[in-house]
Amino acid sequence: MPLLETCKMLQSFGYRAGARMRLYGEDLQITSEPFLDGEHIVVRATSARGAGDERTVRIPIPVIRMASAAKAA
């Protein structure tokens, strides 16, 4: 599946700028749309508590697989 379609499906799963989610045991505020960083699809995020710098966070591989499968179906 093309990367652009996978990223659009990830956005529909909630990985989009302005969304809040719990990922890797931390509440995060997503600040970017999904994008490719090297070999991984990532988003930029900050702590939802307002503390901390913006950082790059990998989207878990099982979620990427679900997005790819959902778009292919």
Backbone as JSON, one array per atom type, in Angstrom:
{
  "sequence": "MPLLETCKMLQSFGYRAGARMRLYGEDLQITSEPFLDGEHIVVRATSARGAGDERTVRIPIPVIRMASAAKAA",
  "N": [[0.85, -1.18, 0.0], [0.55, 2.22, -0.79], [2.45, 4.78, 0.84], [1.23, 7.27, 1.4], [-1.53, 6.66, 1.47], [-1.59, 4.93, 3.67], [-0.8, 6.7, 5.7], [-3.0, 8.46, 5.66], [-5.03, 6.73, 6.53], [-4.07, 6.2, 9.09], [-4.45, 8.71, 10.21], [-7.22, 8.71, 10.35], [-7.48, 6.89, 12.37], [-6.84, 8.4, 14.52], [-4.3, 9.44, 14.77], [-3.38, 12.31, 14.39], [-2.75, 15.83, 13.99], [-3.37, 17.73, 16.88], [-4.78, 15.82, 18.24], [-5.22, 13.85, 21.21], [-3.65, 11.18, 22.88], [-2.94, 8.04, 24.47], [0.13, 6.64, 24.51], [2.73, 4.36, 24.47], [2.67, 4.28, 27.27], [2.31, 6.92, 28.06], [0.52, 10.01, 28.2], [-0.1, 11.8, 25.36], [0.06, 14.75, 23.3], [-0.62, 15.08, 20.05], [1.21, 16.68, 17.52], [1.62, 16.78, 14.82], [0.91, 15.54, 11.5], [1.0, 12.06, 10.49], [4.19, 10.93, 9.29], [6.95, 9.81, 7.22], [9.95, 8.79, 8.64], [13.0, 8.02, 8.1], [12.98, 4.63, 8.27], [10.57, 4.38, 9.51], [7.14, 5.12, 10.36], [6.06, 8.03, 11.79], [4.98, 10.46, 14.32], [4.98, 13.86, 15.46], [5.07, 14.93, 18.83], [4.01, 16.17, 22.05], [4.12, 16.13, 25.66], [0.97, 15.53, 27.1], [0.41, 16.85, 29.38], [1.54, 19.27, 29.15], [4.14, 19.73, 29.8], [7.54, 19.5, 28.82], [9.51, 18.98, 25.83], [8.79, 19.04, 22.3], [8.76, 16.0, 20.51], [9.8, 13.26, 18.38], [7.74, 10.5, 17.77], [7.39, 7.09, 17.36], [4.91, 5.36, 15.5], [3.23, 2.52, 16.59], [4.07, -0.67, 15.18], [2.03, -2.74, 14.92], [-0.27, -1.11, 14.71], [0.23, 0.27, 12.35], [0.14, -1.87, 10.59], [-2.56, -2.6, 10.85], [-3.73, -0.3, 9.74], [-2.81, -0.48, 7.12], [-4.01, -2.9, 6.33], [-6.72, -2.25, 6.62], [-7.12, -0.31, 4.67], [-6.56, -1.76, 2.4], [-8.61, -3.56, 2.29]],
  "CA": [[0.0, 0.0, 0.0], [1.34, 3.46, -0.82], [2.65, 5.44, 2.13], [0.25, 8.33, 1.58], [-2.79, 6.04, 1.87], [-1.42, 4.43, 5.04], [-0.82, 7.86, 6.59], [-4.38, 8.94, 5.74], [-5.77, 5.8, 7.37], [-3.61, 6.44, 10.46], [-5.13, 9.91, 10.67], [-8.59, 8.33, 10.72], [-7.35, 6.17, 13.64], [-6.59, 9.36, 15.59], [-2.93, 9.95, 14.72], [-3.43, 13.57, 13.62], [-2.42, 17.02, 14.78], [-4.41, 18.17, 17.79], [-5.37, 14.69, 18.98], [-4.55, 13.36, 22.43], [-3.74, 9.74, 23.01], [-1.99, 7.37, 25.35], [1.03, 5.86, 23.67], [3.94, 3.96, 25.21], [2.5, 4.57, 28.67], [2.31, 8.35, 28.33], [-0.49, 10.79, 27.52], [0.58, 12.68, 24.4], [-0.65, 15.68, 22.41], [-0.01, 14.95, 18.72], [1.4, 18.01, 16.93], [1.84, 16.69, 13.37], [0.31, 14.41, 10.8], [2.0, 11.0, 10.34], [5.15, 11.08, 8.19], [8.02, 8.83, 7.18], [11.23, 9.23, 9.19], [13.85, 6.86, 7.88], [12.2, 3.43, 7.95], [9.43, 4.32, 10.41], [6.11, 6.15, 10.29], [6.11, 8.71, 13.09], [4.32, 11.74, 14.51], [5.61, 14.72, 16.46], [4.16, 15.0, 19.97], [4.46, 16.69, 23.34], [3.38, 15.57, 26.78], [-0.36, 16.13, 27.2], [0.41, 17.68, 30.59], [2.1, 20.57, 28.82], [5.56, 19.79, 30.15], [8.43, 18.78, 27.93], [9.71, 19.42, 24.46], [8.22, 18.24, 21.22], [9.67, 14.93, 20.09], [9.31, 12.33, 17.38], [7.26, 9.27, 18.39], [7.03, 6.06, 16.38], [3.6, 4.72, 15.57], [3.49, 1.08, 16.75], [3.96, -1.47, 13.96], [0.7, -3.36, 14.77], [-1.22, -0.09, 14.27], [0.52, 0.5, 10.93], [-0.37, -3.05, 9.87], [-4.02, -2.47, 10.82], [-4.07, 0.77, 8.79], [-2.57, -1.02, 5.77], [-5.03, -3.91, 6.05], [-8.02, -1.6, 6.5], [-7.18, 0.38, 3.38], [-6.52, -2.77, 1.34], [-9.88, -4.32, 2.29]],
  "C": [[0.89, 1.23, 0.0], [1.35, 4.15, 0.55], [1.58, 6.49, 2.39], [-1.1, 7.77, 2.05], [-2.72, 5.51, 3.3], [-1.48, 5.59, 6.03], [-2.23, 8.44, 6.73], [-5.23, 8.04, 6.63], [-5.35, 5.97, 8.83], [-4.26, 7.69, 11.04], [-6.56, 9.59, 11.09], [-8.61, 7.52, 12.02], [-7.06, 7.11, 14.8], [-5.19, 9.92, 15.63], [-2.9, 11.18, 13.83], [-3.16, 14.73, 14.56], [-3.63, 17.43, 15.61], [-5.03, 17.07, 18.62], [-4.54, 14.39, 20.23], [-4.71, 11.86, 22.47], [-2.69, 9.23, 23.98], [-1.17, 6.44, 24.48], [2.3, 5.61, 24.44], [3.87, 4.39, 26.67], [2.46, 6.03, 29.04], [1.16, 9.03, 27.57], [0.2, 11.83, 26.66], [-0.41, 13.58, 23.65], [0.07, 15.59, 21.06], [0.06, 16.33, 18.08], [1.65, 17.97, 15.43], [0.99, 15.57, 12.8], [1.38, 13.33, 10.7], [2.91, 11.27, 9.13], [6.23, 10.03, 8.31], [9.3, 9.47, 7.69], [12.16, 8.04, 9.12], [13.0, 5.68, 7.44], [10.9, 3.35, 8.74], [8.42, 5.43, 10.13], [5.98, 6.72, 11.7], [5.17, 9.91, 13.11], [5.18, 12.56, 15.46], [4.59, 14.89, 17.57], [4.84, 15.66, 21.16], [3.68, 15.98, 24.43], [2.04, 16.28, 26.87], [-0.48, 17.02, 28.44], [0.99, 19.07, 30.34], [3.57, 20.71, 29.15], [6.37, 19.02, 29.11], [8.46, 19.34, 26.52], [9.0, 18.51, 23.48], [9.25, 17.2, 20.8], [8.99, 14.05, 19.04], [8.95, 11.01, 18.07], [6.86, 8.29, 17.29], [5.6, 5.58, 16.59], [3.86, 3.21, 15.64], [3.21, 0.29, 15.46], [2.6, -2.17, 13.85], [-0.36, -2.36, 14.3], [-1.02, 0.2, 12.78], [-0.02, -0.66, 10.09], [-1.9, -3.0, 9.77], [-4.45, -1.42, 9.79], [-3.89, 0.26, 7.35], [-3.64, -2.04, 5.39], [-6.4, -3.28, 5.84], [-8.17, -0.93, 5.15], [-7.22, -0.61, 2.24], [-7.86, -3.51, 1.22], [-10.99, -3.59, 1.57]]
}
